Amino acid sequence: MSDGSANEVARPVIYQVRHETRYDYSAPVVHAHHLLHLSPRDSVWQKTLSHRLDIQPQAGTLLEDSDAFGNRVVRLELARPHRQLQVVAYAQVELWPRTQPAAAESMSWERLRDDLTYCSRPRTAKELDAATYRAESPHARIKNAFGEYAAECFPHGQPILMCAEALMHKLHQELTYDPGATLVNTPVAEVLETRRGVCQDFAHLMIACLRSRGLAARYVSGYLRTTPQDGQALTGADASHAWVSVYAPPFDWVDLDPTNGVRINTDHITLGWGRDFSDVSPVRGVIIGGGEHTVTVGVTVQALKSQ
């Protein structure tokens, strides 16, 4: 693993992303409000070089904003009747290799659990932020079944990051990636029972397991590089992707992809994060009219060059 030493030459990768979402309605939509999470989130390892949206029909009102989790969002209103909505997001993003912390040097999971549960001292801003991602959320319930499923990954005194990675590998090995097995609202308890789903389900189940053991985990929305550098395809490419970020002091948040069983580095582009999918759905809204509808989504992620 990288130790971030000066002897290593870090080279960024630049990606071109195209994300198209199209809604086709059986009857006219007379009025609509939509919230878009389609703007890449900047960080110490990721920089947005350019970003634009192509929306048809043209929005009557469009407002760029930030949500409660610090993600960039776009709020739009469509006040004219329409039978199709097409949203295409274009972005160029620069990714730098992340320093990968040594899992054995992270805090023990029991100590972290106890610190997040109760602390007699004033909490730091990081601890208060972590507490937001420890509570139950709509798609990541806290249940004994989840804690019991993950129990073998949490031996006494084990560092939190080692436990989280063991859980990631357990899910990667025991769940089957099956795009037809679940819907967006499939309960995570059903995913645990059937052991089938997509990246969203892998992430929700991992988050539910971590929270059910008193730990903090957040849901990350983004993209996968279509053709990774080693030439081996990653599961979940050519679509929106999701993974998990676990709070692992002293390294703060560390991102893990249970669908592929890997730590996050330069193959993953981050859009945003929240408690679960409901906080960072790429396109969501409220409409009047429309009847039945179908949704078509296509994502292309192309590496342009390495510096």
C-alpha positions, 0 to 999 in steps of 0.5 A, a space after each residue: 500500500 502507498 505510504 504517500 512518501 516523496 519517492 512515489 510519483 502520483 499521477 492524476 487521471 482525467 475522465 470524461 463522463 456522460 450521464 443521460 437520464 430520460 423519462 418517457 410519459 404516457 400522458 403530459 406532465 403539466 408541472 414538475 419539480 426535480 432535484 439533481 445530484 449530477 455534479 461531481 463533488 470536489 475533494 483533496 483527491 478529486 477536482 471538477 474541471 468542467 461540468 454542464 447539464 443539457 435539459 430538454 425541455 428547457 427548465 423554467 427555473 434552474 437553481 444551483 445549490 448545496 444540500 444538507 450533506 455538502 453535495 452540489 445539487 441543481 433544483 429545476 422547475 418545468 412549468 410547461 406540459 411535456 411527455 419526455 424529460 431528458 437530462 444529460 450531464 457532462 463532466 471532466 474530472 481529475 482524480 489523484 491517487 489516494 493515500 491508502 492507510 494501514 488498516 491495522 493502525 486504525 482505532 479498535 472497533 469497540 472503542 470507536 463504537 463506545 466513543 460514538 455512543 457516549 462521550 463525556 468530553 465535548 465532541 469534535 466536529 468530525 465526531 459530530 459529523 460521523 454521528 449523522 451517519 450512525 443512525 438508522 435511515 430509510 434504506 439502511 435499517 438497524 436490526 439484530 439480523 444485520 449485526 449478527 450477519 457481520 459478527 464474524 468480521 468484528 473480533 474483540 480488539 480488532 481495528 475498525 478498518 480491518 473489520 470493515 474490509 473483512 465485511 466488504 470481502 464477505 459481501 463481495 463473496 456471498 452476494 450475487 450481482 443480479 440487476 434483475 433481483 431488486 428494485 430501488 425500494 427493495 428492503 435491505 432485509 430482503 437483500 440479506 435473505 436472497 443474497 442478490 442485488 446491485 451495487 446499491 443493495 451491496 452498499 445498503 447492506 454493508 451500511 446496515 451491518 456497520 450501523 447495527 454494530 454502533 458504527 458510522 457509515 455513509 452511502 457514496 454515489 458515483 461512477 466507475 471507470 468503464 475500462 480499468 487500468 488493469 484491463 479487467 472489468 469492474 462490476 457496475 460499470 456503464 451505470 451509476 455506482 454506489 459504495 460505502 465510506 466508513 468512519 475509521 479514526 485516525 484516518 477519518 473516512 475510508 471508502 470501500 466498494 463491496 460490489 467489487 471487493 476493493 478500496 476506492 482509488 482512481 477507478 471511482 468518481 464521486 458524485 456525493 454522499 449521504 445516509 443512503 440512496 434517498 439522499 443522493 438519488 441522481 434525479 428525483 422529483 414531484 410531477 403533476 400528470 404524466 400517467 405511466 412512465 419508463 426510465 432509460 439511463 446510460 453512463 459512459 466514463 472514458 479516461 482521457 489521459 494520465 498526467 
